[in-house]
Structure formats: C-alpha cells, structure tokens
Amino acid sequence: MLVDPSRTTHHPSRLHGPRRIVCLTEEPTETLYALGEQERIVGISGFTVRPAEARRDKPKVSAFTSAKVDRILALKPDMVIGFSDIQADIAAELIRAGIDVWIANHRSVDGILDYIRRLGALVGAAHKATEYADRLQRGLEDIAARASQGTVRPRVYFEEWDEPRISGIQWVAELIRIAGGDDIFPELAAESLAKQRILPNDDEIIRRDPQIVIGSWCGKRFRPEKVAAREGWADVSAVRDAQLFEVKSPLILQPGPAALTDGVAALSSIIAAWQKTIGVGLPAQ
C-alpha cells in the first residue's frame, strides 16, 4: 500500500537534521512552526510571542542578551539557533559545552528570505522552506505594486527606542520603502548595531521633517503624545498632521516571518492612509 507522506506525522527517528533545537530568538521558532517542524523545538526565548502556542507549550530558557545555559544543557539540544553578535557570549559558552550553535546575522529583507530557506534545508524541509519564502516574496511584491500607485512617497522616521533616540535597522527601512514610504535615515539603517544608529540629538530629525513617525519601542508602549511634546517638534509635519503611529515591536523588530507579513502590512496601512488624506493634496513626486 502506498502511503502519502503529506498525511503522515514525523517520528523522531525519521527526522533529518537536528532533532532537539533551542531557539534563542523568535524568528527560528516562528519559521519552524510555519514549516511544520515545531516538534524539534525543545526551548525558546522568553520574548517569543509568535506563534502563541509556542509561548504556551515550549520551555523558556533565554532572554536576548542572556540565557540560562544550565537549563539549555539540561534539554540536551543537538543545535541552538540564535541571532546577531549580541548573542556571541551565549554562543561561546554553549560551544565550549560541546553544543552545535548557529548564529545568523541577516539584516535585510533578502537576508530574511534566505534565512528561511537555509533553516528549512538544515531540518530537511528545503522544499517547504523554498515554497514558504517564495510566498512571502510574492506578498511583498503585491504590497509594493499597490504602493507604487501612490503619487507621493511620505518621509518616514522610524524610532526603535526613545531614550536615546535609535532609528530603524535595514530590513525596517526596506519594508518602509516596499510599503510606499522613504526612511529619512537610510544611511543609519545600514548600520547593524543599535549603538551605531543612535541620534545625538533631535536636530537632524527635525531638519529632515518626517511626514510620518512610526514608533516601535522594544518592550514598551509607544507614546505619541510624548513624541509630539518634544522640544522643537511642533512644526514637524508628522506632529502638525497628527501622523504618529505605533507598530508593535514583535511585528517588526524580529528579522523573521512576522516582519514580512504583519509588520509590513501595518506599515502599508499607515502609509496608504497618509497617501489618501495628507498626501493627496501635495504635488506629485
């Protein structure tokens, strides 16, 4: 009798690649769930909110810059997956303990798509991962095509943190452009580290006069009224036109599927509304 592989469930002995994975950030967790490979995950980051069942079902063993290494080792992982140089010390401790560690450093939209494909290949799900990444790419192309119908592209200031002011990273700037706007600090977006994207004061923000301000303060609620009350901001176009919005940090600040779906959708909604109201009265670009 022939068995349809798509109708069978995985058995641990049949899994290809690492069978027990600890995810130190949200994006590998969300990706593995999207690929149907969630049974491999034995531990996650405490900051994980997507998908909800992961937060409910999986042990939490790390923050972002710290981890409970003894708890990770007790889970007997055959791979730990993390993100960025910020987790280098955690990775080094795990490597010294004999654990295989993969730290990705992708910072762009293309990098996120490639990350999904690589992670899929790592767990023997290359075909599913390619299909998933291609589907995400088509979604971005659809948003870009709709955005291109607007005649005016708003200047957008994306604030990742308020004190000190930290502007957005590369994939955020790229998603703003896909959604129909232009990040006012493209030169800072190219910097990988948050400390390299710190603004010394508000002078340059005010000078570049953003027409939309989007806040995504990691771990706390964005306060548009506080932004509007900043010294010297009264004549900033975004403040004058009440165009200050929040995109929740789990949707946009993780370099994974969330940013390419709900994150860019939130940006697109904000920018499209601006184009239909404020932008409609401005000269075409």
C-alpha positions, 0 to 999 in steps of 0.5 A: 500500500502506498502511503502519502507522506503529506498525511503522515506525522514525523517520528523522531527517528525519521527526522533529518537534521537536528532533532532537539533545537533551542531557539534563542530568538523568535524568528527560528521558532516562528519559521519552524512552526510555519514549516511544520517542524515545531516538534524539534523545538525543545526551548525558546526565548522568553520574548517569543510571542509568535506563534502563541502556542509556542509561548504556551507549550515550549520551555523558556530558557533565554532572554536576548542578551542572556540565557540560562545555559544550565537549563539549555544543557539540561534539554540536551539540544543537538543545535541552538539557533540564535541571532546577531553578535549580541548573542556571541557570549551565549554562543561561546559558552554553549560551544565550549559545552560541546553544543552545535550553535548557529548564529545568523546575522541577516539584516535585510529583507533578502537576508530574511528570505534566505534565512528561511530557506537555509533553516528549512534545508538544515531540518530537511524541509528545503522544499517547504522552506523554498515554497514558504519564502517564495510566498512571502516574496510574492506578498511583498511584491503585491504590497509594493505594486499597490504602493507604487500607485501612490503619487507621493512617497511620505518621509518616514522616521522610524524610532526603535527606542526613545531614550536615546533616540535609535532609528530603524535597522535595514530590513525596517527601512526596506519594508518602509520603502516596499510599503510606499514610504522613504526612511529619512535615515537610510544611511543609519539603517545600514548600520547593524548595531543599535549603538551605531544608529543612535541620534545625538540629538533631535536636530537632524530629525527635525531638519529632515521633517518626517511626514510620518513617525512610526514608533516601535519601542522594544518592550514598551508602549509607544507614546505619541503624545510624548513624541509630539511634546518634544522640544522643537517638534511642533512644526514637524509635519508628522506632529502638525498632521497628527501622523504618529503611529505605533507598530508593535515591536514583535511585528517588526523588530524580529528579522523573521516571518512576522516582519514580512507579513504583519509588520509590513502590512501595518506599515502599508496601512499607515502609509496608504492612509497618509497617501489618501488624506495628507498626501493627496493634496501635495504635488506629485513626486 
